Amino acid sequence: MKLQTRFMGLLLCCHIVLASFVPAVAVSTSVSAGKLESPERLLQVGASDGTGMINSMLEKTKQIKAYSLDTTLCTFKGNKQIIETGKLFFKNPDLVRFEVVSAGKRSGAVVVRQSDGKIRGKMGGALSGIKVTLSPDSKLLKCANDFSVLESDFASLLAMTVGKLDSKSLCLAGTVPGIQSQIIELVDGNGVLVSRMTVDSKNKLPEDWSLFQDNKMFSNAKFANLKILADLPDITFKLEAPGKTETPLIASSERGIQMSLAEYKLQMESIRLQEQSEAVSNALGNLVSGGVESAKMGLIAKALATISAETNSIMEIVLEPKLGTSSWIPGSKERLVIAASQIELLLSSVEKADVAGIGLDPVDLTKRRDAIVSCREVIAQLIDQTDLDQPNVENFEALKASLRECSSKVIEMHL
């Protein structure tokens, strides 16, 4: 199960940056298409060991200075088939830019990992214009299969594959009639197919990657229009923070016409808290690997105070009753996204400080980590609410209460 679960992270998609484009592999016949979609193994034990081929592709990606590509992701959840499109830019060693082309309400979103290591995201759809700094484990970076888009470059995918192979699993390579591309299959210790990859005959890199779960295809990613580049300017991987005069929550016309002064002040407070959250997280991150312990404690205290403030900001959000249902009050959805993402950012900083702490009892460390994990789960569910035009009032209020409880527990454990 560990091998299968980790391979789920090899697909390209996320709430901010879910991606897919025109298929990279033009399957010539329905017979060959059916073979690639089949959960039955195409390669048997007598096939060649595919580990060498994966290592060869991995080494090749390390030599490429920069590239761009289009992706198509199809994920199967229940009776639903989710198709998303986007574009990836990558520059060694680890700069990433992902642009969403088509992903429902997330269309138009962008995420970057900058040269300073910060992860910046710009929301798409109705939330277009909101820019936030994100933690590496943010819900807003998660793919449809619940893994992060930051693991979407070839090197990360292939390295993860190599790193998770064990003595019980098999990595097989070979060809089969009706399919021209070389095939690599990953099989768990019980002989069950976990993943199937086809390799482009020209560039010798993955062109199609399928995951299998419960004896059926779980998701399929296709990579197209790969362009190997001599370089990409660093500005490609930069997402500027909103200026002091820019409101990332609503357009100026909406701010002047549709919002009351009280609502506008609340939004400005949300922006102020965002700036405070990012400043505290940056300062704490700079001190984690060095610095005086008392300085770390002071910054942790500030981080906890900001978590409390951001939690209070979410607690103040109410839904507007409307014809037996409910809807979002203007600006409240945006406010929730900003506050939730900044709580994630601060939780990540506090967790890193815990791990690097001096003299912290292992039992206490485990309890602190469990409390942070629980808080992240609630935050993820709250962020999911923003996908709903008419969220359930009872569910929303229950999540707010859970957030209050878990954030209070995190704060209490760190005081």
C-alpha positions as CSV (number, residue, x, y, z in Angstrom):
1,M,0.0,0.0,0.0
2,K,2.9,2.4,0.7
3,L,4.2,2.0,-2.8
4,Q,0.8,2.4,-4.3
5,T,0.0,5.5,-2.3
6,R,3.3,7.2,-3.1
7,F,2.8,6.6,-6.8
8,M,-0.4,8.6,-6.6
9,G,1.7,11.6,-6.1
10,L,3.2,11.1,-9.6
11,L,0.3,12.8,-11.3
12,L,0.1,16.5,-12.1
13,C,-2.8,18.3,-10.6
14,C,-3.8,20.5,-7.7
15,H,-6.5,22.9,-6.4
16,I,-4.5,25.9,-7.5
17,V,-2.6,24.3,-10.4
18,L,-4.4,21.2,-11.7
19,A,-3.2,20.5,-15.2
20,S,-3.9,18.8,-18.4
21,F,-3.7,19.4,-22.2
22,V,-4.2,17.5,-25.4
23,P,-3.0,13.9,-25.1
24,A,0.7,13.4,-25.5
25,V,0.3,9.9,-26.9
26,A,-1.8,9.3,-30.0
27,V,-2.9,5.7,-29.5
28,S,-3.4,4.3,-33.0
29,T,-6.0,1.7,-32.3
30,S,-8.7,0.9,-29.7
31,V,-6.9,-2.4,-29.1
32,S,-3.7,-0.7,-28.0
33,A,-5.7,1.9,-26.0
34,G,-7.5,-0.9,-24.2
35,K,-4.2,-2.5,-23.3
36,L,-2.8,0.6,-21.7
37,E,-6.0,1.1,-19.7
38,S,-6.1,-2.5,-18.6
39,P,-5.3,-3.2,-14.9
40,E,-3.8,-6.5,-16.0
41,R,0.0,-6.7,-16.2
42,L,1.3,-6.5,-19.8
43,L,4.8,-7.4,-18.8
44,Q,5.6,-10.6,-17.0
45,V,8.5,-11.7,-14.7
46,G,10.6,-12.6,-17.7
47,A,10.7,-9.0,-18.9
48,S,13.8,-6.8,-18.4
49,D,14.5,-4.9,-15.2
50,G,13.2,-1.4,-15.7
51,T,15.2,0.2,-12.9
52,G,18.1,1.0,-15.2
53,M,15.8,2.8,-17.7
54,I,14.3,4.9,-14.9
55,N,17.7,5.8,-13.6
56,S,18.8,6.7,-17.1
57,M,15.8,9.1,-17.5
58,L,16.5,10.5,-14.1
59,E,20.1,11.3,-15.0
60,K,18.9,12.9,-18.3
61,T,16.5,15.2,-16.5
62,K,19.4,16.4,-14.2
63,Q,21.3,17.5,-17.3
64,I,18.5,19.5,-18.8
65,K,18.8,23.2,-17.8
66,A,15.1,24.1,-18.4
67,Y,12.0,22.8,-20.1
68,S,8.3,23.4,-20.6
69,L,5.5,20.9,-21.3
70,D,1.7,20.5,-21.4
71,T,-0.1,17.9,-19.5
72,T,-3.4,16.1,-19.5
73,L,-4.7,14.6,-16.3
74,C,-7.7,12.3,-16.1
75,T,-8.7,11.2,-12.6
76,F,-11.5,8.7,-11.9
77,K,-13.4,9.2,-8.7
78,G,-16.5,7.1,-8.2
79,N,-18.5,7.5,-11.4
80,K,-16.9,10.8,-12.2
81,Q,-14.1,11.4,-14.7
82,I,-12.2,14.6,-13.9
83,I,-10.1,16.1,-16.8
84,E,-7.9,19.1,-16.2
85,T,-5.4,21.0,-18.3
86,G,-2.3,23.2,-17.7
87,K,1.3,24.0,-18.5
88,L,4.5,23.4,-16.5
89,F,7.8,25.3,-16.6
90,F,10.8,23.9,-14.9
91,K,14.4,25.2,-14.3
92,N,17.1,23.2,-12.6
93,P,17.6,22.7,-9.8
94,D,14.1,23.3,-8.5
95,L,12.3,26.3,-9.9
96,V,8.7,25.5,-10.9
97,R,5.9,27.4,-12.5
98,F,2.5,25.9,-13.1
99,E,-0.3,27.6,-15.0
100,V,-3.9,26.2,-15.0
101,V,-5.6,26.3,-18.4
102,S,-8.8,24.5,-17.6
103,A,-9.8,23.1,-14.2
104,G,-13.4,24.4,-13.6
105,K,-13.4,27.1,-10.9
106,R,-9.6,26.9,-10.6
107,S,-8.9,27.9,-14.3
108,G,-6.4,30.7,-14.6
109,A,-4.6,29.9,-11.4
110,V,-0.8,30.0,-11.2
111,V,1.7,28.6,-8.6
112,V,5.5,29.2,-8.5
113,R,8.4,28.0,-6.5
114,Q,10.7,31.0,-6.5
115,S,14.5,31.2,-6.3
116,D,14.2,32.3,-2.6
117,G,12.4,29.0,-1.9
118,K,9.0,30.7,-1.3
119,I,5.9,29.1,-2.8
120,R,3.5,31.8,-4.2
121,G,0.1,31.2,-5.6
122,K,-2.4,33.3,-7.5
123,M,-6.0,32.0,-7.4
124,G,-8.1,31.5,-10.5
125,G,-11.8,31.7,-11.4
126,A,-14.0,33.8,-9.2
127,L,-11.1,34.2,-6.8
128,S,-8.8,35.5,-9.5
129,G,-6.3,38.1,-8.2
130,I,-5.8,36.7,-4.7
131,K,-2.1,36.1,-4.1
132,V,-0.8,34.2,-1.1
133,T,2.4,32.6,0.1
134,L,1.8,28.9,0.7
135,S,3.3,26.2,2.8
136,P,4.7,23.2,1.0
137,D,1.9,21.0,2.3
138,S,-1.0,23.5,1.6
139,K,-4.3,22.1,0.6
140,L,-4.3,24.6,-2.3
141,L,-1.3,22.8,-3.8
142,K,-2.9,19.4,-3.7
143,C,-3.7,17.4,-6.8
144,A,-6.9,15.5,-7.5
145,N,-5.2,12.5,-6.1
146,D,-4.2,14.5,-3.0
147,F,-0.5,15.0,-3.9
148,S,1.4,18.3,-4.4
149,V,2.0,19.9,-7.8
150,L,5.5,20.7,-6.5
151,E,6.4,17.1,-7.2
152,S,5.3,17.3,-10.8
153,D,8.7,17.8,-12.6
154,F,10.3,14.8,-14.2
155,A,13.2,14.6,-11.8
156,S,11.0,14.6,-8.8
157,L,8.7,11.9,-10.2
158,L,11.5,9.6,-11.3
159,A,13.5,10.1,-8.1
160,M,10.4,9.3,-6.0
161,T,9.9,6.1,-8.1
162,V,13.4,4.9,-7.6
163,G,13.4,5.8,-3.9
164,K,10.2,3.8,-3.2
165,L,11.1,0.6,-4.9
166,D,11.9,-2.2,-2.4
167,S,13.0,-5.8,-2.5
168,K,9.4,-7.0,-2.8
169,S,8.3,-4.8,-5.7
170,L,9.1,-5.2,-9.4
171,C,10.1,-2.7,-12.0
172,L,9.7,-4.3,-15.4
173,A,10.5,-2.9,-18.9
174,G,9.6,-4.1,-22.4
175,T,7.4,-3.9,-25.4
176,V,4.1,-5.6,-26.3
177,P,2.4,-6.1,-29.7
178,G,0.3,-3.1,-30.8
179,I,2.1,-0.5,-28.7
180,Q,5.2,1.1,-30.2
181,S,6.4,2.8,-27.1
182,Q,8.6,1.2,-24.5
183,I,6.6,0.2,-21.4
184,I,7.6,0.3,-17.7
185,E,5.4,-1.4,-15.2
186,L,5.6,-1.2,-11.4
187,V,4.3,-4.1,-9.5
188,D,3.9,-4.5,-5.7
189,G,4.9,-7.5,-3.6
190,N,1.6,-9.3,-4.3
191,G,2.0,-9.1,-8.0
192,V,-0.6,-6.3,-8.4
193,L,0.0,-3.6,-11.0
194,V,0.5,-0.2,-9.4
195,S,1.7,2.0,-12.2
196,R,2.3,1.8,-16.0
197,M,4.5,4.3,-17.9
198,T,5.2,4.6,-21.6
199,V,8.4,6.2,-22.8
200,D,8.7,8.6,-25.7
201,S,10.9,7.0,-28.4
202,K,12.5,10.3,-29.3
203,N,13.2,12.2,-26.1
204,K,13.4,9.0,-23.9
205,L,11.2,10.6,-21.2
206,P,7.8,9.6,-19.9
207,E,4.9,10.4,-22.2
208,D,2.0,8.6,-20.4
209,W,1.7,7.6,-16.8
210,S,-1.2,5.6,-15.4
211,L,-1.9,4.6,-11.8
212,F,-4.1,1.7,-10.8
213,Q,-6.1,1.1,-7.6
214,D,-8.6,-1.6,-6.6
215,N,-8.0,-3.4,-9.9
216,K,-8.9,-0.4,-12.1
217,M,-7.3,2.7,-13.5
218,F,-7.2,5.5,-10.9
219,S,-5.7,8.2,-13.0
220,N,-3.8,8.9,-16.2
221,A,-1.4,11.7,-16.9
222,K,-0.1,12.6,-20.4
223,F,2.8,14.8,-21.2
224,A,2.9,16.7,-24.5
225,N,4.8,19.4,-26.4
226,L,8.0,19.0,-24.4
227,K,10.4,21.8,-25.2
228,I,14.0,21.4,-23.9
229,L,15.3,25.0,-23.4
230,A,18.8,26.5,-22.9
231,D,17.4,28.6,-20.1
232,L,14.4,30.3,-18.6
233,P,14.6,33.8,-17.0
234,D,14.1,33.7,-13.2
235,I,11.3,36.2,-13.6
236,T,9.3,33.2,-15.0
237,F,9.3,31.8,-11.5
238,K,8.3,35.0,-9.7
239,L,4.9,36.0,-8.5
240,E,4.9,39.4,-6.9
241,A,3.1,40.1,-3.7
242,P,0.2,42.6,-3.9
243,G,1.2,46.2,-3.6
244,K,0.1,48.4,-0.7
245,T,-2.5,50.0,-2.9
246,E,-3.7,46.8,-4.4
247,T,-6.6,44.8,-2.9
248,P,-6.3,41.1,-3.7
249,L,-9.8,40.3,-2.5
250,I,-12.1,42.2,-4.9
251,A,-11.9,44.5,-8.0
252,S,-12.0,48.2,-7.2
253,S,-15.5,48.6,-8.7
254,E,-16.8,45.9,-6.4
255,R,-15.0,47.4,-3.4
256,G,-16.6,50.8,-4.1
257,I,-20.1,49.7,-5.0
258,Q,-21.0,46.3,-3.6
259,M,-19.3,46.4,-0.2
260,S,-20.2,48.3,2.9
261,L,-17.5,50.3,4.8
262,A,-17.6,47.6,7.6
263,E,-17.1,44.8,5.1
264,Y,-14.3,46.7,3.4
265,K,-12.5,47.2,6.7
266,L,-12.8,43.5,7.4
267,Q,-11.1,42.7,4.1
268,M,-8.4,45.2,4.8
269,E,-7.8,43.5,8.2
270,S,-7.6,40.2,6.3
271,I,-4.8,41.6,4.1
272,R,-3.0,43.0,7.2
273,L,-3.1,39.6,8.8
274,Q,-1.7,38.0,5.6
275,E,1.2,40.3,5.6
276,Q,1.8,39.6,9.3
277,S,1.6,35.9,8.8
278,E,4.2,35.9,6.0
279,A,6.5,38.2,8.0
280,V,6.4,35.9,11.1
281,S,6.8,32.8,9.0
282,N,9.8,34.2,7.1
283,A,11.5,35.3,10.3
284,L,10.9,32.0,12.0
285,G,12.2,30.1,9.0
286,N,15.4,32.1,9.0
287,L,16.0,31.2,12.7
288,V,15.1,27.5,12.6
289,S,18.6,26.3,11.6
290,G,20.5,28.8,13.8
291,G,20.0,31.7,16.1
292,V,19.3,32.0,19.8
293,E,16.7,29.7,21.3
294,S,15.0,32.6,23.1
295,A,14.5,34.4,19.7
296,K,12.9,31.3,18.3
297,M,10.5,31.2,21.3
298,G,9.6,34.8,20.8
299,L,8.8,34.2,17.1
300,I,6.8,31.1,17.9
301,A,4.7,33.1,20.3
302,K,4.1,35.6,17.5
303,A,3.2,32.8,15.1
304,L,0.7,31.4,17.7
305,A,-0.8,34.8,18.2
306,T,-1.3,35.2,14.5
307,I,-2.8,31.7,14.2
308,S,-5.3,32.8,16.8
309,A,-6.1,36.0,14.9
310,E,-6.5,34.2,11.6
311,T,-8.8,31.7,13.3
312,N,-10.9,34.5,14.7
313,S,-11.1,35.9,11.2
314,I,-12.6,32.7,9.9
315,M,-14.9,32.4,12.9
316,E,-16.4,35.8,12.0
317,I,-17.4,34.5,8.5
318,V,-21.1,33.8,8.2
319,L,-23.2,32.5,5.4
320,E,-26.1,34.4,4.0
321,P,-29.5,32.5,4.1
322,K,-31.0,32.4,0.6
323,L,-34.3,30.7,-0.3
324,G,-33.8,27.7,2.0
325,T,-30.1,27.4,1.1
326,S,-27.1,29.6,1.8
327,S,-24.6,31.7,-0.2
328,W,-21.3,33.5,0.5
329,I,-21.4,37.1,1.6
330,P,-19.3,39.2,-0.9
331,G,-15.6,38.9,0.1
332,S,-16.1,36.1,2.6
333,K,-14.9,33.3,0.4
334,E,-11.8,35.3,-0.4
335,R,-11.3,36.0,3.2
336,L,-11.5,32.3,4.1
337,V,-8.9,31.3,1.5
338,I,-6.4,33.9,2.7
339,A,-6.8,33.1,6.4
340,A,-6.8,29.3,5.9
341,S,-3.7,29.4,3.7
342,Q,-1.8,31.6,6.2
343,I,-2.7,29.3,9.1
344,E,-1.2,26.5,7.1
345,L,1.9,28.6,6.5
346,L,2.3,29.3,10.2
347,L,1.6,25.7,11.2
348,S,4.4,24.6,8.9
349,S,6.9,27.1,10.3
350,V,6.0,26.1,13.9
351,E,6.4,22.4,13.1
352,K,9.8,23.0,11.6
353,A,10.8,24.9,14.7
354,D,9.6,22.0,16.9
355,V,11.7,19.5,15.0
356,A,14.8,21.8,15.3
357,G,14.1,22.6,18.9
358,I,16.5,21.9,21.7
359,G,15.6,19.5,24.5
360,L,12.1,18.8,23.4
361,D,10.8,15.5,24.7
362,P,10.0,13.0,21.9
363,V,6.5,12.3,23.3
364,D,5.7,16.1,23.4
365,L,7.0,16.4,19.9
366,T,4.7,13.7,18.7
367,K,1.7,15.2,20.5
368,R,2.5,18.6,18.9
369,R,2.8,17.1,15.5
370,D,-0.5,15.2,15.8
371,A,-2.2,18.4,16.9
372,I,-0.8,20.3,13.8
373,V,-1.9,17.4,11.5
374,S,-5.4,17.5,12.9
375,C,-5.5,21.3,12.4
376,R,-4.3,20.9,8.8
377,E,-7.1,18.4,8.1
378,V,-9.8,20.8,9.3
379,I,-8.2,23.6,7.2
380,A,-8.3,21.4,4.1
381,Q,-12.0,20.8,4.6
382,L,-12.7,24.5,5.1
383,I,-10.8,25.3,1.8
384,D,-12.9,22.6,0.1
385,Q,-16.0,24.6,1.1
386,T,-14.9,27.4,-1.2
387,D,-15.7,25.1,-4.2
388,L,-19.4,25.2,-3.2
389,D,-21.7,28.1,-4.3
390,Q,-24.2,27.1,-1.7
391,P,-22.4,25.5,1.3
392,N,-24.4,23.8,4.0
393,V,-24.6,26.1,7.0
394,E,-24.5,23.3,9.6
395,N,-21.4,21.7,8.1
396,F,-19.7,25.1,7.8
397,E,-20.4,26.0,11.4
398,A,-19.2,22.6,12.5
399,L,-15.9,23.0,10.7
400,K,-15.4,26.5,12.2
401,A,-16.0,24.9,15.7
402,S,-13.5,22.2,14.9
403,L,-11.0,24.8,13.8
404,R,-11.4,26.7,17.0
405,E,-10.8,23.5,19.0
406,C,-7.8,22.3,17.1
407,S,-6.0,25.7,16.8
408,S,-6.5,26.2,20.5
409,K,-5.0,22.9,21.2
410,V,-1.9,23.7,19.0
411,I,-1.5,27.0,20.8
412,E,-1.9,25.4,24.3
413,M,0.7,22.8,23.5
414,H,3.3,25.4,22.5
415,L,2.8,27.9,25.3
